[in-house]
């Protein structure tokens, strides 16, 4: 990228600079002073950070093949030619709690405040395929998200919200096909055909086995459900992103930035492999794949991470899978700011953390963004804290200037060198996972879990020793009064949901329900696409627990391995 003669001149200047700096350090040492505030400098993930970066650090990077132009392969600089000069990223707030009625009110409030897309949080029973009246659901109904037991709840959740005008993201994995069926059925009741729907369903089961835990079925039938969604949506819901391959939860579990990229893309490779083996042409579904990443506090490392991820995925799709369409090679992603970085101590500090993370996501080229609220280390967010989180995005969009040009940090010697460093380390992980037989095999052997576990342990040791400063928690503490005004979910929500289920069951057509569940059981035993059968069951008001119960009978349940 640089003329050899110019590089030689820069090298000569760098040598002189370093000599002068050594002399300065010696003078300071003679006076009993330290030249630098700590012994070593590293990124949030532990990469050494040099005092100075110059063209010498990126001399081997070819601009045309490795950096290029936005909207062009390898998409290092972004997936659109003009990025946010055309329109801002979709501003989402991940929301859902208690009942469908209360969550519906929160969604309408957020849309009134300028949010441009919905992001649905489901409660734990919904995430693992149990109805609210199941014994396993006791004490968890409506706690970490909204309780959705059937199409009846989904109708309430989106009441008064036109689904042909709003993009919806749903964080659901093992029972993703069921919740997507509920959503399609609600849209049809609104008079909106499936081809008019836009949004994303997370549908990423591999990261559940590796980092999160809301799995139901073993890997093989889980992969079948995922590829069935790919096929069904490519034919019937073409505007829907059929999977959000998630690094977010991998990072929340303690991974480094490079591990987040590597393990997420390795999962992506496994999904593409499975879809091709199921008979799908790569260019018929790859354009609807999307990704979901975390944004942590090390702003420049995070920007480099997003750039590296785009470059790797473009190469994977073109060189490994032979994709022909440019859209198939584009890594489009949603970002959420880092929940694990937020502190219960001095929660107002979290506003600043989220602002930094927002800048990282935007300067890294995200397509949509959720900003966490300041009180999320303590409870579900209040309306006031959600509004501040949304305003953070709006201030960055309208006032900061960082959205006025594409990839504003491109060309920074440090950012380009760090992008390459993360790319190289991620490729090394991907190669290792390939050698183990792919992401599924690597998870079954505990390799990915162990790598995340070790990284999390190292991070925690640094926090507890004080080597890593967390402002307000292990340094700059103050005496604080107990928090006030936190959102609390009514403990009677479980009883209310159980009554709603009983009332709904009393009104529905029992014969139609039994017929639909019998058809699902037979279909699950064969190899037919399950989405149409699940959708039929959803429309006659089979509950999520009934549908997942039939699939549990046929597929069995996943038992995790112990990672030592």
N, C-alpha and C positions, 0 to 999 in steps of 0.2 A: 504493500500500500504506500510505501515511502521510497524515495530515491536512495540508493545505497550510499551515495556520497553525503546526502543530508543526514542519514542515520549515523554515519561515522562522526559527523560534526556534533550531533546530539550526544553520542556516546562520550565524546571528548568533553563536552560541557558537563555531562552528568558526573564524569570522573572528577572534574574540578570541583563541582558542587559538593560531592561527597567528601573530598579532602577538606574543604573549608568547614564542612559541618563537623567533621571529626575534631578539628582544631577548636571549634566553638565548644564542643562537649568537654574537651580537656580543660579549657579555661573555666567552665562552670564547675567541673569536678574539683578543680583546685580551690575554688571558693566554697566547697562543700554543698554545692547545689546540683540538683538533678536536671538533666537536659530535657527529659520527657516525663510526663505524669505517671506512666506505668512502664513496666518492663517490656511488655509486648502488646501489640494491637491486633485484634482479630475481628472478623465479622460476627454477626449473630450466630452463624453456624460454625464458627471456629476457624475460618480461613485466615491465614496471616495477611495482614494489611501492611503494605510497604509505606514508607514515609512519602514517597513521591512516585507518580506514574508518568511515563513519557511515551512518545511514539515507539520506543524500543520494546515496550510491553505488548504492543499490538502489531509489530512489524510483520508477523507471519499471517495475519488475518487478511484475507482477500475481500475487499469491499463488495465486489460484484457478486461473488458466490456465497459469502457468509453473512453479509449485512444487507446489501441490496436496498431495494426501495419498498416503501409500504404498499401493501396490496399485491406484492409480487413475491414469488418463491425466492428465498425460504421463509419469508414473512417475519423475519427478525424484528422489523420495524413496525409491524402491525398488519392486520388483515384487511384493512380498507385503505385506499389511496389517500384519503384526506382525514380519516379518523374523526375526531370530535369537531372538526370544522364543518362536517355535514350535520351531525346531531350528537348530542351528549350520549354517554352510556345510559343504559336503563337503570333508573334509581329504584332499587327495591329495599324493602325492610322486611326481614324474616319475622313473621308474626303469626301467632295462633296460640290460644289458651282457652281453658275452660270449655264452654259450649260453643256450638256453631253460631248461635245468636250473638254471643259476646265478641267472637272473632270477626263476624261480619261487620259489627259496629266499628271495630278497630280498623278493618280494611277500608271502610268508607271514610273514616277519619284521615287515614294516611293518604288516600287518593285526593282528598280535599286539600291536604297540605302540600301537594305537588309530587307525590310518589308516582312513578310512571309504570310500575309493574308490581304484581303481587308475588309474595314468596311465602308459601304455607308451611308452618311448623305443625306437625302432628304430635299427639301425645304418645307416650311409650307403648301402651297397649295397641294403638293403631299401627305403630311402626313394626310390631312383631305379630300382627295378625290375630289379635284377640278382641272380642267385643267388650264393651264397658261392663257388662254384667258377668263376665267370666271371673272365676276366683283369682286367676293370675293378675287381673287388672286392679284389684282392690288397693286403694291408696294412691294409685297412679293416674287416675282418670283426669284429663284436662290439666295436668301439672306442667309438663314441659312443652305443651302444644295443645292443639284443639282435638277433641274426641270426635272421630268420624266413624260411625258404625254401619251406615248404609247410605244409599242414594238419598234417603230422606234428610239426613244430616247435611249432605253435600248441597242439596237444594237450598237449605237455609244458609249455609256458608256463603254461597254466591248470589243470594237473593238481592236483586236490584243492581247487580254488577254485570254489565254486558260483556259476555265472554268473547265476542268478536272484536271488542275494542281494547281489551286488557290482556297483556301477556302475563301468564301465571307460571311460577316455578313451584314445584312440589318436592320437598325433601322426604322422599319415601323410597325404600329400596326393596326389601324382600317381597312385600305385597304391592309393588309398584303397578303391576298390571291391573289390580283391583281398583286402586284409587284413580288410575287413568280412566278405567271404564266408568267409574262414577262421574268423573269430570265430563267425559264425552256425552254421557246420558243427560247430565244437567244442561249442557249446551244445546242438545237436541230439544229438550223441553223449553228452552228459551227461543227455539227456532233458528239456532246457529248450527250449521252443518259442520262436521268434523274438519273439512278442508279449510274452514275459516279460523280454526283455532291456532294460537301461537303460544309457545311456552316451552317449559323444560320439565322433565321428570328425572329425578336423580338416578334411580334404577341401577346403582353401582354396588353390586353385592360383594365384589372381591375386597374392597376396602373395609367392608363390614367384618369379614373374616380376619382381616389383618389389623384393624385399628379401632373399630367402633363397637361392634357387637350386636346390632339389631338384625341378625340373620334368622331365618327359619329353616329353609331347606338345604340339603347338601349341595355342593358346587355344580354337579352335572345337571340336575333339574333346574337349578337357579339360572344357569347359563341358557338353558332352553327357554325359560320365560323371557329372558332378556332379548334373545334373538327373535322370539315370536313378536315382541313389541317392535323391534327394528322392521321386520317384514310387514306387519300390519300397518304401521304408521307410514311407511314408504308408499303404501297403496291408498291409504284412507285419510291420514292426518299429516299431509306433507309439510306443513309449517311447524310441526312439533319437533323439538329436540329430544330424541328418544333416550338419551342417557346423558348424565352429567358426571363424567368420570372424575372422581373427587380426590384431590390431594389435601383438601381442607382438613379432613378428619385425621389424615396421616400426620399432618403437621401438628394438629391439636394433641395427638398422642405423643408427640415429642421428637419427631424427625427433624433433621436439618433441611435446609432449603434444597440441596442437591438430592437428598433422599425423597423429598416431596415430589420433585420433578420426575425422578427415575421410577419410583414405585407407581406413581399415577400413570405415567406413559406405558409402563410395563403392563398395567391393568388394561389400558387402552388397546395395546397390542393383542392381549388375550381375547378381548371382545371382538376385535376385527377378525382375528383367526376363527373364532367360534362362528361368526356370521358367515364367513366365506365357506367354512366346512358345512354349514347348514344350507348352502346353495345360493347365497345372495351374492350379487356382483358388488364389488367394493364401492363403485361409484354410485350405486343406487341408495346406499345408506350412510356412507362416510360423511357426506355433507351435513347430516343432521346430528352428528356426534358433537357434544360440547364438553367442556371441562370446568372444574370448580377448584379454585386455588385459595390459599390463605394469604393474607397480607400481614406481615409482622413488623417489628419496629425498626429494623436495620434497613432504612429506606433504599439505599443504593444497591444493597444485595438483593432486595426484593424486586426492584426494577430489572436487574440483571437476570434474576430467576425467570421472570415472565418472558423475557426476550429469548433466553436459552430454550425454554420449553417450546416456544413456537418453532424455533429453528430445528430442534430435534424431531418434532412431530412431522413437520413438512418432509424431512428426509426419510423418516420411517414410512410414511404413506407413499411417497414416490418410489423409493428404492426397494423397500421390502415388499410392499403390497401392489406395486405397479399401478397406483391410482393415476388416472388420466385427467380428471377434472381438477382445476385449481381449488375449488371449494372443498374437495375431499382432502386436500393437503393443509387446509387452514385450521389452526388450533384457535377456536373461539372459546372464551372462558368467562365465567362469572367469578367474582371475588367476594369474599367476606373478610372483614377485618378480624384480627386474631383474638378470639374469645379467651384463649389461655394466657394472653398477655395482660388481661385486665385484672385489677387488684380490688379486693374488698376494702383495703385500707385506702383512705383518701380517694374515694371514687371519682371526684371531679378531675383528678389527674388522667382518668381514662378518656376524657374528651380530647386531651392533647394527643394521647397515644393513637386514638382512632383517626385524628386529623392527619398524623404522619402516615399512617397505614393507607388512608384514602389517597394521599398524594402518590404513594408507591404504586397503588393499583392503577391510578389514572395515567401516571407517567410510564407505567408498564404496559398500557394498552388494553385494559379490560373492556369487555362488552357490556357487562352489567355489574352492579356493586350493591352489597348490603353493608351498612355501617352499624357496628354494635353500639348498644346504649351504655351509658356510664355505669348503670346499676346492675349490669348482668352478672357480675361476680357475686351478687347478693340475692337476686330474685329475677323473675320475669320483669321486663322493662315497663315503666309507667308511660302514659301518653306524653308527659313532659320530656322524659329522657329520650323517647323515640323521636320526638320532634327535633331535639338538639342533634341527634345522630343524622337525621335526614338533612337538616340545615347544614351540617358539616359538608355533605356532598354538594349541596347547592352553592355554598360559598366557594368551594374548590372549583366548581364548574363555572360560576359567573364572575368571581372576583380574583382568583389566583393568577390567571394568565397561562397556567400550564396546559390548558386544553386548546390554546390558540394555534399551536404548531404540532406537527406529528413527531412522536418519539423525541422529545426535547433533550434527552440526555445522551442520544446517540453521538458517537465521536469522542465522548469522554474517555480518556485513556484508561481510567480506573473502571468505568462501567463496561467498556468493551472487553477489557482483560478479565473482569469478573464474570461477564457473560460466557466467555470462552472457558473459564475455570469450572463454572457450574455445568456447562455442557459436557466437558470432558469427564467430570466425575459422574454425571448422570449416565453417560454412555457406558462407563465401566460397570456400573450397577446393572444396567440393562443387559450387558454381555453376560454377567454372572447369572442373572435370572434366566437368560436363554439357556445357559449351560445346565441349569437345574431342571430344565424342561418347561419353562414359562412361568407366568405369575401364579397360576393355580397350583402347580407343583411346588413352587417356592413358598407359597402360603401353607400348603399341606405339610411341608417339611419344617415350618417355623422360621425360615430364613428371614423373611421380611419383618415379621414380628420381633425377632431378636435384634435386628439392626435398629429398629425404632426404639425398642426397649433400652438398648445400650446408649443411644443418643439422648433419650429422656433422662437417663440416670446421670450422665455427665452434666447435662444442663442443671439438674437439681442440685448436684454437688457444688456447682459453681455459685448458685444462688445461696445455698446454706453457708458456704464458706465466706461469702461476701465478695468473691472474685467478680461475680456478675452483679451489678447494681440494679435493683428494681426500686425506683424512687417511691418512697412512702411505705415500702414494705420492709426492706432490709437496710435502708438508709434514709435519712431525713424523715424519721418517724415523728409523729405528734400524738398527743392525747386526743382521742376522738370520742364523741358521744355516740351511743348506739344509733344506727341508721333509722330514719323515720320515713313514712310515706311510701313504703315498698308495696308493690302489687302482690296481693295474696289471693290465691284461687280458693273459692268457697269449697270446703271439704265435702259438701253434700252433692257436688257435681256428679259423682259416681251414681248416687241414688237417682238423680234426675235423669241421667242417661239411661239407666236401667229401665226406668218407667217409660221413656220415649221408645226404647226398643220393644217393650211389651205392647205398647199401644200400636206401634207400627205393624208388629206381627199379627195382631188381632184383626187388622184391616186388610192385609195383603192376601193374595190368592195362594193358599197353601199348596194346591196341586201344581200350580205353575212353578212355585219355588222348588218343590220336590223334583219335578221334571228337569228343571235347569241344573240342579245339583247332581242328579243322576247322569245327565249328559256330560257335565264337567268331569265327573269321575271316570267315565269311559274314555273321554278325550284325553285325559291326563295319562291313562294307561297306554295310549297309542302315541302317534307322532304328529297329529294334526296341530295346526296353530291354535293356541288356547285363547287368544284375545277375543275372537268372536263369541266363544262359548262363555267366557267370563263377562263380557258385555251383556249377553242375554240374561245371565244370572243377576247382574246389577240392575237391569231394567225392571225385573219383577220383584225387586227389593230383598233379594238375598243379602244377608249381612256380610261384612268383611270376614267376621269370624267363621261363618258357615262356609264361605268360599275357601278360605285358607285351611279350614278344618278338613275339607275334602282333599285338598292338595297335600296336607300333612299325611292323610291316610295312604295316599298313593306314593308320595315322594319320600316320606320319612322326615326326620329332623336332623340338623347338623350338630355334631358334638365337637367342640373345639379341642385342639391339641394343647398340651401343656408346654409352654416355652420356658426353658430354664436358662 
